[in-house]
């Protein structure tokens, strides 16, 4: 059984340049790495590190993040000054999934899960002790993945003559 005391501390964090800062009073029990392709592109990395914070437990203390709707059902928050990825959120959902790397003390948060394993870089091994949730479809469900895929606003993984595409 994992010690859940990490959830009930107060945390602060923000972007690289300091234009956007936040404070949290409680975390959800889901700190994880996501390896799916959409998260890879949002982070500019081979995975993204996230933990949920309920809206009622989150205060923006300096500035406000900008957002990019990566699909019709999700938004990605970032600093418009320096580009630091700050969160993922389901539109209308009860929480944001904050990037653990944007915490002032990210080492205080254990990585308990890995998901989106269909996109895991072959050079990465599983995090010791982290539960392997499976593919995005296994973790989120086939219907949820289909909604994202049908409304994806992310550039494809190949050069295009124009962007965004004309409808």
C-alpha positions as CSV (number, residue, x, y, z in Angstrom):
1,X,0.0,0.0,0.0
2,X,1.4,3.4,-1.0
3,X,1.7,6.2,1.5
4,X,-0.9,8.7,0.3
5,X,0.4,11.6,2.4
6,X,1.8,13.2,-0.8
7,X,-1.8,14.0,-1.7
8,X,-2.6,16.2,1.3
9,X,0.3,18.6,1.2
10,X,0.2,22.1,-0.2
11,X,2.2,22.5,-3.4
12,X,3.2,25.4,-5.6
13,X,4.6,25.5,-9.1
14,X,4.7,27.3,-12.4
15,X,6.3,27.8,-15.7
16,X,10.0,28.2,-16.6
17,X,9.9,32.1,-16.8
18,X,7.6,32.6,-13.8
19,X,4.8,34.4,-15.7
20,X,2.3,31.7,-14.6
21,X,2.3,30.4,-11.0
22,X,-0.2,28.2,-9.2
23,X,-0.9,26.7,-5.7
24,X,-2.6,23.4,-4.9
25,X,-4.1,22.2,-1.6
26,X,-4.7,18.6,-2.5
27,X,-3.8,16.1,-5.3
28,X,-5.8,13.2,-6.8
29,X,-4.4,9.7,-6.4
30,X,-3.3,9.4,-10.0
31,X,0.3,10.6,-10.6
32,X,1.4,9.0,-13.8
33,X,3.4,9.0,-17.0
34,X,1.4,9.0,-20.3
35,X,3.2,7.7,-23.3
36,X,0.4,8.3,-25.9
37,X,1.3,10.1,-29.1
38,X,-0.8,13.1,-28.3
39,X,0.8,13.6,-24.9
40,X,4.3,13.1,-26.5
41,X,3.6,16.0,-28.9
42,X,2.1,18.2,-26.2
43,X,5.2,17.8,-24.0
44,X,7.8,17.7,-26.8
45,X,9.1,14.6,-25.1
46,X,8.6,10.8,-25.2
47,X,6.1,11.0,-22.3
48,X,4.3,13.5,-20.1
49,X,4.1,13.4,-16.3
50,X,0.7,14.3,-14.8
51,X,-1.2,14.4,-11.6
52,X,-4.8,15.6,-11.1
53,X,-5.8,18.6,-9.1
54,X,-9.5,19.3,-8.5
55,X,-10.5,22.8,-9.6
56,X,-11.6,23.5,-6.0
57,X,-8.0,22.8,-4.9
58,X,-6.2,24.9,-7.5
59,X,-5.5,28.6,-7.5
60,X,-3.6,30.5,-10.2
61,X,-1.4,32.9,-8.2
62,X,0.3,34.8,-11.0
63,X,-0.9,35.1,-14.6
64,X,-3.1,32.7,-16.4
65,X,-2.2,29.9,-18.7
66,X,-3.0,29.9,-22.4
67,X,-4.7,26.9,-23.9
68,X,-4.7,24.8,-27.0
69,X,-7.6,22.5,-27.7
70,X,-5.9,19.4,-28.8
71,X,-9.3,17.9,-29.7
72,X,-12.9,18.9,-29.2
73,X,-12.9,17.2,-25.8
74,X,-9.5,18.2,-24.3
75,X,-7.3,21.3,-23.7
76,X,-3.6,21.7,-23.0
77,X,-2.5,24.6,-20.8
78,X,0.9,26.3,-21.3
79,X,2.7,29.6,-20.6
80,X,2.4,31.8,-23.6
81,X,5.7,33.6,-22.7
82,X,8.0,30.6,-22.4
83,X,6.0,27.7,-23.7
84,X,6.2,25.5,-20.6
85,X,3.5,22.8,-20.7
86,X,1.4,23.1,-17.5
87,X,-1.6,20.8,-17.8
88,X,-4.1,18.6,-19.7
89,X,-7.8,18.9,-18.9
90,X,-11.0,17.3,-20.2
91,X,-13.3,20.1,-21.3
92,X,-16.0,20.4,-18.6
93,X,-14.1,17.9,-16.3
94,X,-13.7,18.2,-12.5
95,X,-9.9,18.6,-12.5
96,X,-6.8,19.5,-14.4
97,X,-3.9,17.1,-14.8
98,X,-0.9,19.2,-13.9
99,X,2.5,18.4,-15.2
100,X,4.6,17.1,-12.4
101,X,7.7,18.8,-13.7
102,X,6.0,22.2,-13.2
103,X,5.8,21.6,-9.4
104,X,8.5,23.4,-7.4
105,X,9.3,20.1,-5.7
106,X,8.4,17.3,-8.2
107,X,10.4,14.7,-6.3
108,X,7.7,14.7,-3.6
109,X,5.2,13.1,-6.0
110,X,5.5,9.3,-6.6
111,X,4.9,8.0,-10.1
112,X,2.2,5.3,-9.5
113,X,1.0,4.5,-13.0
114,X,2.0,4.4,-16.7
115,X,-0.5,4.5,-19.5
116,X,-0.6,5.1,-23.2
117,X,1.8,2.2,-23.5
118,X,1.2,1.8,-27.2
119,X,3.5,4.9,-27.6
120,X,6.2,4.0,-25.1
121,X,9.6,4.7,-26.6
122,X,11.4,1.3,-27.0
123,X,14.4,2.6,-25.1
124,X,12.3,3.2,-21.9
125,X,11.8,0.6,-19.3
126,X,8.7,0.5,-16.9
127,X,9.0,2.7,-13.9
128,X,9.8,0.4,-10.9
129,X,6.6,-0.1,-8.8
130,X,4.3,1.8,-11.2
131,X,1.2,0.0,-12.3
132,X,1.1,-0.5,-16.1
133,X,-2.4,0.6,-17.1
134,X,-2.1,-0.4,-20.7
135,X,-2.9,1.3,-24.0
136,X,-4.9,4.5,-24.2
137,X,-7.9,2.5,-25.3
138,X,-7.6,0.1,-22.4
139,X,-7.2,3.0,-19.9
140,X,-9.7,5.5,-21.3
141,X,-12.0,3.2,-23.3
142,X,-12.6,2.7,-27.0
143,X,-15.4,5.3,-27.2
144,X,-13.4,8.1,-25.5
145,X,-10.4,7.4,-27.8
146,X,-12.7,7.5,-30.8
147,X,-14.1,10.9,-29.7
148,X,-10.6,12.3,-29.5
149,X,-9.5,10.8,-32.8
150,X,-12.6,12.2,-34.6
151,X,-11.9,15.7,-33.4
152,X,-8.1,15.7,-33.3
153,X,-6.6,19.2,-33.9
154,X,-3.0,18.0,-33.7
155,X,-0.8,18.1,-36.7
156,X,-0.2,14.7,-38.2
157,X,3.3,13.0,-38.0
158,X,4.3,14.0,-41.5
159,X,4.8,17.1,-43.5
160,X,1.7,18.7,-45.0
161,X,1.3,21.2,-47.9
162,X,-0.9,23.4,-45.7
163,X,-2.2,23.6,-42.1
164,X,-4.8,23.5,-40.9
165,X,-6.5,21.4,-43.6
166,X,-9.3,23.0,-45.6
167,X,-12.7,21.4,-45.0
